[in-house]
Amino acid sequence: MQFRTLILVAALVGLPGLVRAADLTFTQDFIANFEFNVLDANGNPTSWQPYEAAGALTFTLSPLLNDPSQPTTVAFTGVSGTLNGVYPSSLLPFTISPDVQFIGGDLTNIARDGSGNVISADVSNLSSNWDLVADNGALTLFTTDGLPFNSVGPITSLPFADGTVLAGPDQFNVYLDEGGTNVLVALGRDRTLTAVPEPTSAVLAGMAALTIGAIVARRRQRLCQTR
């Protein structure tokens, strides 16, 4: 689906009796890759380990995208969805999701043809707070600062063309809720979202020597000591 198709859909959903005009939405399948460095019992970093998840995310854009008279930036108004863990196997099953809190982001550098159709743009600072739920729901890790993503090179279609990459290399903190107190338990970095035709189960070679499973074990140990 090209940008011009999305614009036509936006015009249709804005008609009376149909979906309200604000719902300019598309869903895209992704592979998510990132690295975690689980802190040891003394709060010290250990080693960086790869993680992978796959699934679908839904993006909502301002209906101003359908107005050629608007400037070259249009806001995203939401991101939601769930990605299912693929690797490491020691943590499966787990999910990651941006549903904790949507913060903001823009479709920028919008270029249009002579008819007003969008032919190129960039994703800029598309940010949400994320969580990771593991151990059959017994463990929830989360971020307290938004994790911004930017497109790597211009995007030319919505949904994104296969192979489109949204990336955020900066390091971030990962917390565990311990009785109302946020405890720093891991560091993260090098997160990417790669658009794919459908969710893919790609298993990485090797095994993570230290994973979030260590957090589960330490948490259970602390709970036993307080009983």
Secondary structure as UniProt FT lines:
FT   HELIX           3..13
FT   TURN            16..17
FT   TURN            21..22
FT   STRAND          24..38
FT   TURN            41..42
FT   STRAND          48..61
FT   HELIX           63..66
FT   TURN            68..69
FT   STRAND          74..87
FT   HELIX           89..91
FT   STRAND          95..112
FT   TURN            114..115
FT   STRAND          118..134
FT   HELIX           135..137
FT   STRAND          139..142
FT   STRAND          147..151
FT   TURN            162..163
FT   STRAND          165..168
FT   STRAND          172..178
FT   TURN            179..180
FT   STRAND          181..196
FT   HELIX           213..226
//
